[in-house]
Amino acid sequence: MYAPDSGYADEEYTDFLDILRHKMNEATRSADLLIMGDFNAKVGEDQLLNWPGAAGRFGLGQVNHRGQMLLQFCAINDLVICNTLFNHKETRRVTWVSPDGTTKNQIDYIMIERKRRR
């Protein structure tokens, strides 16, 4: 999956999430659901209190608006962002680096159904 970046309006991002929700509904439920992609969103760290069940403590940096949208999507659709559940070195959490190397973000995520979390 590749989500619209910050150069696109929020409506485009919402449309992307709507398409994803539609594809999830079409998926065969006899198999485990695994969603991976570049979501161009920062869910940030320590989201356990704000979004219980949707994300863990080990994101990177501060949540942004698109991150809030993604967290809400996960909460509504009973998904959990797996790569925020485990403590890794920052270098392992970074999925995007600016061309000049000064900005590092985590914008790629792996999500599963919350009921599959162990």
Backbone as a chain_set.jsonl record, in Angstrom:
{"seq": "MYAPDSGYADEEYTDFLDILRHKMNEATRSADLLIMGDFNAKVGEDQLLNWPGAAGRFGLGQVNHRGQMLLQFCAINDLVICNTLFNHKETRRVTWVSPDGTTKNQIDYIMIERKRRR", "coords": {"N": [[0.839, -1.162, 0.0], [0.444, 2.231, -0.706], [0.154, 5.32, 0.551], [-1.295, 8.583, -0.045], [0.94, 11.358, 0.083], [1.941, 14.206, 2.16], [1.608, 16.272, 0.395], [-0.829, 16.076, -0.738], [-4.357, 16.672, -0.367], [-6.288, 16.275, 2.675], [-8.648, 14.979, 2.065], [-7.964, 13.26, -0.006], [-6.39, 11.447, 1.388], [-8.288, 10.401, 3.125], [-9.942, 9.187, 1.218], [-8.163, 7.198, 0.352], [-8.004, 5.636, 2.719], [-10.653, 4.809, 2.823], [-10.795, 3.191, 0.535], [-8.994, 1.213, 1.322], [-10.409, 0.154, 3.52], [-12.603, -0.904, 2.146], [-11.306, -2.884, 0.605], [-10.407, -4.501, 2.678], [-12.836, -5.476, 3.62], [-13.569, -7.014, 1.452], [-11.75, -9.041, 1.567], [-10.955, -12.458, 2.132], [-12.072, -13.954, 5.014], [-11.183, -16.266, 6.096], [-8.543, -16.42, 6.261], [-5.626, -14.966, 7.838], [-5.462, -11.453, 8.264], [-3.226, -9.188, 6.945], [-1.705, -6.153, 6.708], [0.435, -4.054, 5.033], [2.498, -1.225, 4.462], [3.469, 1.986, 3.039], [2.37, 4.503, 4.746], [2.577, 7.193, 4.97], [2.31, 8.672, 7.347], [2.69, 9.746, 10.717], [2.544, 8.027, 13.561], [3.645, 8.298, 16.004], [5.117, 8.041, 19.336], [4.299, 6.163, 22.328], [1.402, 5.698, 22.361], [-0.424, 4.235, 23.767], [-2.246, 5.118, 25.773], [-3.777, 7.064, 24.46], [-4.781, 5.753, 22.185], [-5.794, 3.008, 22.84], [-5.136, -0.347, 22.116], [-4.914, 0.139, 19.367], [-2.338, 0.943, 18.809], [1.056, 0.679, 19.999], [3.584, 1.424, 22.49], [5.93, 2.053, 21.208], [6.435, 3.698, 18.906], [7.773, 6.247, 16.748], [8.909, 9.472, 17.438], [6.681, 12.339, 17.259], [3.124, 12.257, 16.99], [1.389, 13.057, 13.968], [-1.1, 14.879, 11.999], [-2.028, 13.15, 9.93], [-1.215, 10.796, 11.088], [-2.941, 10.702, 13.283], [-5.3, 10.294, 11.866], [-4.791, 7.751, 10.788], [-4.5, 6.212, 13.138], [-7.081, 6.458, 14.172], [-8.484, 5.149, 12.135], [-7.445, 2.553, 12.492], [-8.386, 1.997, 15.093], [-11.189, 2.032, 14.734], [-11.493, -0.062, 12.944], [-10.579, -2.284, 14.251], [-7.793, -2.88, 14.194], [-4.28, -3.349, 14.802], [-1.214, -1.642, 15.031], [1.563, -3.199, 14.383], [4.381, -2.704, 14.385], [4.727, -0.866, 16.387], [4.629, -2.086, 18.754], [6.83, -3.278, 19.904], [9.995, -2.748, 21.441], [12.525, -1.335, 19.714], [15.791, -0.401, 18.528], [16.258, 3.026, 17.622], [17.27, 3.295, 15.031], [16.221, 1.084, 13.784], [13.562, 1.623, 13.726], [13.19, 3.776, 12.052], [11.917, 4.624, 8.912], [12.032, 6.378, 6.871], [14.193, 8.842, 5.603], [15.223, 12.176, 5.348], [16.493, 13.873, 2.392], [18.779, 15.381, 3.123], [19.521, 14.114, 5.386], [18.833, 14.955, 7.941], [16.278, 14.702, 9.018], [14.313, 12.17, 10.379], [11.905, 9.687, 10.083], [9.167, 7.519, 10.971], [7.134, 5.996, 8.865], [6.158, 3.836, 7.589], [4.184, 0.981, 8.027], [3.042, -2.03, 9.668], [0.135, -3.832, 9.952], [-2.245, -5.742, 11.776], [-5.203, -7.71, 12.476], [-6.693, -6.914, 15.545], [-7.575, -8.997, 17.174], [-5.825, -11.028, 16.571], [-3.502, -10.47, 17.818], [-0.999, -11.447, 20.086]], "CA": [[0.0, 0.0, 0.0], [1.145, 3.514, -0.702], [-0.814, 6.374, 0.845], [-0.929, 9.923, -0.512], [1.81, 12.07, 1.015], [1.424, 15.471, 2.689], [1.318, 17.179, -0.708], [-2.224, 15.86, -1.128], [-5.358, 17.109, 0.611], [-6.779, 15.246, 3.597], [-9.711, 14.225, 1.398], [-7.294, 12.183, -0.742], [-5.984, 10.452, 2.382], [-9.531, 9.758, 3.549], [-10.329, 8.293, 0.117], [-7.256, 6.055, 0.435], [-8.436, 4.792, 3.835], [-11.934, 4.203, 2.429], [-10.472, 2.1, -0.394], [-8.402, 0.159, 2.143], [-11.498, -0.471, 4.275], [-13.36, -1.701, 1.178], [-10.489, -4.068, 0.288], [-10.433, -5.36, 3.863], [-14.145, -6.135, 3.648], [-13.585, -7.999, 0.371], [-10.779, -10.103, 1.844], [-11.445, -13.705, 2.706], [-11.832, -13.95, 6.452], [-10.66, -17.555, 6.545], [-7.097, -16.241, 6.401], [-5.241, -13.815, 8.645], [-5.339, -10.197, 7.543], [-1.948, -8.52, 7.15], [-1.642, -4.95, 5.883], [1.746, -3.419, 5.123], [2.643, -0.186, 3.466], [3.937, 3.338, 3.308], [1.142, 5.217, 5.06], [2.869, 8.625, 5.009], [1.721, 9.181, 8.58], [3.512, 9.515, 11.901], [1.681, 7.716, 14.702], [4.347, 8.736, 17.2], [5.397, 7.078, 20.399], [3.48, 6.126, 23.535], [-0.005, 5.902, 22.026], [-1.251, 3.285, 24.52], [-3.342, 5.791, 26.475], [-4.629, 7.78, 23.506], [-5.393, 4.821, 21.236], [-5.572, 1.65, 23.353], [-5.444, -1.418, 21.181], [-4.577, 0.473, 17.984], [-0.889, 1.111, 18.684], [1.805, 0.45, 21.219], [4.404, 2.498, 23.061], [7.243, 2.17, 20.597], [6.526, 4.399, 17.631], [8.907, 7.167, 16.676], [8.587, 10.894, 17.351], [5.369, 12.87, 17.626], [2.037, 11.973, 16.062], [0.93, 14.179, 13.147], [-2.523, 14.801, 11.645], [-2.27, 11.894, 9.203], [-1.072, 9.739, 12.081], [-4.218, 10.652, 14.01], [-6.277, 9.678, 10.962], [-4.482, 6.325, 10.701], [-4.831, 5.611, 14.43], [-8.544, 6.372, 14.241], [-8.85, 4.074, 11.212], [-7.117, 1.281, 13.144], [-9.29, 1.797, 16.223], [-12.528, 1.732, 14.216], [-11.475, -1.325, 12.203], [-9.989, -3.32, 15.111], [-6.443, -3.202, 13.744], [-3.19, -2.903, 15.652], [0.023, -1.352, 14.294], [2.51, -4.131, 15.018], [5.737, -2.216, 14.599], [4.784, 0.011, 17.556], [4.428, -2.924, 19.937], [8.087, -3.803, 20.424], [11.052, -1.76, 21.571], [13.68, -1.521, 18.837], [16.643, 0.772, 18.41], [15.694, 4.034, 16.72], [17.692, 3.026, 13.65], [15.34, 0.036, 13.246], [12.216, 2.183, 13.588], [13.191, 4.774, 10.975], [11.595, 4.081, 7.586], [12.232, 7.446, 5.888], [15.198, 9.838, 5.975], [15.236, 13.296, 4.402], [17.679, 13.868, 1.531], [19.963, 15.915, 3.801], [19.814, 13.238, 6.511], [18.548, 15.562, 9.246], [14.954, 14.313, 9.503], [14.067, 10.729, 10.331], [10.52, 9.396, 10.445], [8.592, 6.184, 10.804], [5.885, 6.194, 8.119], [5.771, 2.524, 7.054], [3.61, 0.222, 9.134], [2.467, -3.363, 9.504], [-1.067, -3.913, 10.782], [-2.996, -6.996, 11.814], [-6.424, -7.62, 13.266], [-6.403, -6.881, 16.981], [-7.839, -10.312, 17.779], [-4.686, -11.912, 16.272], [-2.359, -10.082, 18.644], [-0.751, -12.392, 21.191]], "C": [[0.892, 1.235, 0.0], [0.107, 4.614, -0.556], [-0.348, 7.703, 0.265], [-0.074, 10.639, 0.541], [1.201, 13.418, 1.397], [1.171, 16.516, 1.611], [-0.117, 17.074, -1.2], [-3.154, 16.309, 0.0], [-5.785, 15.942, 1.499], [-7.873, 14.394, 2.968], [-9.128, 13.05, 0.61], [-6.878, 11.067, 0.216], [-7.199, 9.687, 2.891], [-10.024, 8.788, 2.486], [-9.469, 7.032, 0.119], [-7.698, 5.097, 1.544], [-9.771, 4.12, 3.536], [-11.718, 3.03, 1.478], [-9.883, 0.921, 0.386], [-9.48, -0.578, 2.934], [-12.327, -1.371, 3.358], [-12.605, -2.994, 0.837], [-10.453, -5.035, 1.471], [-11.743, -6.138, 3.927], [-14.268, -7.205, 2.575], [-12.714, -9.21, 0.678], [-11.464, -11.313, 2.465], [-11.099, -13.735, 4.183], [-11.375, -15.303, 6.981], [-9.151, -17.488, 6.744], [-6.831, -15.03, 7.295], [-5.073, -12.594, 7.75], [-4.031, -9.525, 7.934], [-1.891, -7.351, 6.185], [-0.284, -4.308, 6.111], [1.804, -2.299, 4.109], [3.264, 1.089, 3.99], [2.688, 4.185, 3.501], [1.348, 6.722, 5.166], [2.199, 9.308, 6.194], [2.672, 8.872, 9.728], [2.58, 9.269, 13.084], [2.346, 8.078, 16.023], [4.531, 7.636, 18.224], [4.382, 7.207, 21.526], [2.008, 6.439, 23.282], [-0.942, 4.956, 22.779], [-2.448, 3.952, 25.189], [-4.311, 6.453, 25.508], [-5.415, 6.84, 22.602], [-5.182, 3.392, 21.717], [-6.013, 0.599, 22.346], [-5.042, -1.135, 19.751], [-3.071, 0.579, 17.765], [-0.244, 0.88, 20.04], [2.612, 1.66, 21.637], [5.598, 2.867, 22.204], [7.234, 2.69, 19.168], [7.727, 5.333, 17.684], [8.395, 8.593, 16.583], [7.185, 11.237, 17.808], [4.34, 12.542, 16.554], [1.717, 13.235, 15.256], [-0.535, 13.95, 12.766], [-2.848, 13.506, 10.904], [-2.118, 10.694, 10.132], [-2.333, 9.578, 12.913], [-5.282, 9.966, 13.164], [-6.059, 8.171, 10.884], [-4.82, 5.608, 12.011], [-6.34, 5.462, 14.594], [-9.053, 5.248, 13.342], [-8.606, 2.712, 11.86], [-8.076, 0.99, 14.292], [-10.679, 1.375, 15.748], [-12.586, 0.343, 13.595], [-10.796, -2.464, 12.958], [-8.651, -3.825, 14.59], [-5.438, -2.712, 14.777], [-1.953, -2.713, 14.78], [1.154, -2.097, 14.993], [3.868, -3.517, 15.303], [5.811, -1.122, 15.665], [4.692, -0.784, 18.855], [5.723, -3.349, 20.613], [9.152, -2.722, 20.423], [12.247, -2.156, 20.698], [14.538, -0.268, 18.901], [16.01, 1.74, 17.416], [16.06, 3.75, 15.265], [16.837, 1.956, 12.99], [13.909, 0.532, 13.055], [12.104, 3.144, 12.415], [12.907, 4.099, 9.641], [11.723, 5.133, 6.494], [13.24, 8.431, 6.446], [15.197, 10.922, 4.912], [16.515, 13.263, 3.576], [18.936, 14.403, 2.215], [20.322, 15.131, 5.067], [19.457, 13.786, 7.876], [17.209, 15.137, 9.847], [14.758, 12.82, 9.314], [12.653, 10.469, 10.833], [10.212, 7.917, 10.306], [7.238, 6.398, 10.137], [5.393, 4.901, 7.473], [5.309, 1.659, 8.222], [3.112, -1.141, 8.69], [1.294, -3.444, 10.472], [-1.696, -5.292, 10.67], [-4.297, -6.745, 12.574], [-6.07, -7.725, 14.746], [-6.6, -8.247, 17.627], [-6.702, -11.301, 17.53], [-3.458, -11.582, 17.107], [-2.222, -11.057, 19.803], [0.061, -11.755, 22.261]], "O": [[1.951, 1.263, 0.628], [-0.724, 4.812, -1.441], [0.852, 7.927, 0.103], [-0.337, 10.535, 1.739], [0.078, 13.733, 1.002], [0.572, 17.553, 1.896], [-0.565, 17.9, -1.995], [-2.771, 16.321, 1.17], [-5.66, 14.777, 1.121], [-8.011, 13.217, 3.3], [-9.723, 11.973, 0.564], [-7.0, 9.885, -0.107], [-7.145, 8.47, 3.069], [-10.475, 7.689, 2.809], [-9.976, 5.93, -0.087], [-7.758, 3.886, 1.332], [-9.997, 2.983, 3.95], [-12.377, 1.998, 1.598], [-10.235, -0.232, 0.136], [-9.462, -1.806, 3.007], [-12.709, -2.475, 3.748], [-13.202, -4.07, 0.788], [-10.466, -6.252, 1.281], [-11.75, -7.325, 4.253], [-14.984, -8.19, 2.755], [-12.918, -10.284, 0.112], [-12.427, -11.187, 3.222], [-9.939, -13.555, 4.553], [-11.199, -15.468, 8.188], [-8.554, -18.394, 7.326], [-7.701, -14.18, 7.484], [-4.599, -12.698, 6.619], [-3.762, -9.319, 9.117], [-2.014, -7.537, 4.974], [0.103, -4.048, 7.25], [1.231, -2.402, 3.025], [3.54, 1.251, 5.179], [2.021, 4.543, 2.53], [0.394, 7.456, 5.424], [1.601, 10.376, 6.062], [3.373, 7.861, 9.712], [1.907, 10.186, 13.553], [1.676, 8.155, 17.053], [4.162, 6.48, 18.016], [3.7, 8.223, 21.659], [1.437, 7.332, 23.908], [-2.13, 4.884, 22.462], [-3.55, 3.404, 25.172], [-5.524, 6.409, 25.711], [-6.578, 7.097, 22.289], [-4.462, 2.631, 21.071], [-7.116, 0.655, 21.802], [-4.843, -2.072, 18.978], [-2.584, 0.333, 16.662], [-0.905, 0.885, 21.078], [2.357, 2.779, 21.192], [6.227, 3.898, 22.445], [7.953, 2.172, 18.313], [8.585, 5.217, 18.559], [7.543, 8.897, 15.747], [6.582, 10.538, 18.623], [4.644, 12.548, 15.362], [1.767, 14.345, 15.786], [-1.137, 12.951, 13.16], [-3.835, 12.841, 11.219], [-2.815, 9.691, 9.977], [-2.749, 8.459, 13.215], [-6.067, 9.162, 13.667], [-7.017, 7.399, 10.91], [-5.371, 4.507, 11.985], [-6.815, 4.445, 15.101], [-9.94, 4.488, 13.729], [-9.454, 1.824, 11.787], [-8.53, -0.144, 14.446], [-11.274, 0.455, 16.309], [-13.597, -0.351, 13.703], [-10.475, -3.495, 12.368], [-8.399, -5.029, 14.546], [-5.71, -1.778, 15.531], [-1.677, -3.525, 13.896], [1.637, -1.683, 16.047], [4.453, -3.778, 16.354], [6.864, -0.506, 15.829], [4.679, -0.201, 19.94], [5.709, -3.741, 21.78], [9.206, -1.886, 19.521], [12.888, -3.182, 20.925], [14.062, 0.8, 19.284], [15.316, 1.328, 16.486], [15.239, 3.947, 14.369], [16.734, 1.919, 11.764], [13.134, -0.068, 12.309], [11.024, 3.303, 11.846], [13.566, 3.125, 9.276], [11.545, 4.824, 5.316], [13.164, 8.817, 7.612], [15.174, 10.628, 3.717], [17.515, 12.688, 4.006], [20.04, 13.939, 1.927], [21.305, 15.444, 5.738], [19.75, 13.144, 8.885], [17.03, 15.208, 11.063], [15.003, 12.276, 8.238], [12.255, 10.974, 11.883], [10.909, 7.174, 9.615], [6.307, 6.914, 10.756], [4.319, 4.881, 6.872], [5.956, 1.609, 9.268], [2.807, -1.374, 7.52], [1.437, -3.16, 11.662], [-1.679, -5.921, 9.612], [-4.468, -5.713, 13.223], [-5.237, -8.543, 15.137], [-5.857, -8.611, 18.539], [-6.622, -12.321, 18.215], [-2.481, -12.332, 17.102], [-3.213, -11.442, 20.423], [0.368, -12.395, 23.267]]}, "num_chains": 1, "name": "protein.A"}
